[in-house]
Amino acid sequence: MSKKILLPLVLLLTGIASFGQLYKKPVYPQGYFRWVTNLKPDIVANMGELRPNHWHMGLDVRTNQVVNQNVYAAADGYISFVGIEPLSWGRWIIITHPNGTSTLYGHLNDFRDDLEKYVTDHQYETESWQTALTIPPGRFL
């Protein structure tokens, strides 16, 4: 009877030991990202915060109740996606960074001039205000 219990216990412990060898704790870049505004870093709403009808899926940055604050890329990269969607992020972009991460910026008032023209041209072409575009790498750095 003790052999029946011992064998599963040995297998379980062996599995745990080998999992520890396979799993490596992720290493996150330190000092890689910058704050996305020139204001004092301050968060208004956290990721995962429970709202009345959904989970909040981002970090909202305080802008001291001033609209049209400049928003900067958190790190070097290129704009890989851009869109305009009602009842969602509104005007948004995704920047792909060389280290393999991406950052999403939503609730923007405007895009920079060259990107604004690119999006507007697409809106007229498709006759749709709502849009989501994949941007070729290197098009908008």
N, C-alpha and C positions, 0 to 999 in steps of 0.2 A: 504494500500500500504506500509506503513512503517513497518508493521508486516512481510511482505514478505521479505523485505530487512534485517530486524533485525534478523530473524531466521538464515539465512545463515551466517551472520556475527558472531552470537553467536556460531554456530557450528564450524566455521573456527577458532575463537579464542580459543575455547575449544580444538580443535585438535592441535593447536600450543602449548598450555600449556601442554597437555598430552605428546606430542612429546618431549618436554624439560625434562619431567620426565623419559621417556624411554631411551633417548639418553644420554650416558655418554661419556664425552670427554676422549679419550684414554690416558692412562698414560704410557709414554715411559720410559724405564729404564735409569737412569742417572748413569754414571760411570761404566756401565756394560761392554761395549765394549772397546777394545783397538785398537790403530792404527795397521794396518796389516803389517807394515814394521818397521824396527828400524831407518828409516829415518824421517826427519822432515815432518809432515803431509802436503801434497800438492796434490791438485787435478788437473789433466790434462784436463779431460772432465767430464761434468756433466750429470746426468741422465736426460733424456728427451730432450737433445740437438738435434736439427734438423741437420741431415746429408744429403748429396745429394740424397740418395735413401732410408733413413730410420731414425727412431728415435733412438738415442743412449740409450741403456737400462741398463746403469750401471754407476759407478764412476770409472774413470781410475786414478790410483795412480801414481804419479811421482816417478821415480826410478833414477833420475839424469843421465839418459842415460847410465846406467850400467845394463847389463843383469845379470841374475842369482841371483838377490837379494833374500834373504830369505823372505818368506811370512808366516805370523803367523795367526792362527785362531783369529778372533776378540773376541772370548769368548770361554769358555769351551764348549765341545760338542763332537759329533762324526761325521765322514764322512758318509753321508747317500746316496750320489750319486756321481758318477765319470764318466767322459767321455772324448772322443776325437772327435772333429767335425771340419771338414774344413769349411772355410767361416763362421765361427761363433765364439765361444769362444776358439777354439783350444782345448788345454788341460784344463779341468775345474773340480772343485769339489764343492759339496754343503755340508756345515756343519750344522747339526741340533743342536740347543742349548737347554738347559734344560728349558728356559723360553718360549719355543714355537716358537721362531723365527729361521730363517735359513739364512745363508749367502752364497753367491756364489762367487767363486774365479775363474776367467777365464784368458786366455792368459798366462798360466803358461808354463815355459820351461820344467820342469820335475816334477814328483811326488816324494814324499819321497820313499826310497828304497823298503819297504814292499808293498806299494800301487802300485808302478811301476811294481813290479813282478806280483801282482794280475791282473793288467790291461793287461800286456804283455801276461800272460798265457791265459787270455780270448781272446785276439786278435788271438793268434795261434789256439786256440780251434775253434773259429768261422771263421778263415781265413779272418778277416776283420780288417783293420786299424781303421776305424771309429767305435766307440763303445759308449754305454751308459749303465751303470750298476747301479742297486739299491744295496746298501750295507746293510747287516743286522746290526741292531743297536748293538753297542759295538764291532764290528769287527775291526774298526780303530778309536781309540780315539785320 
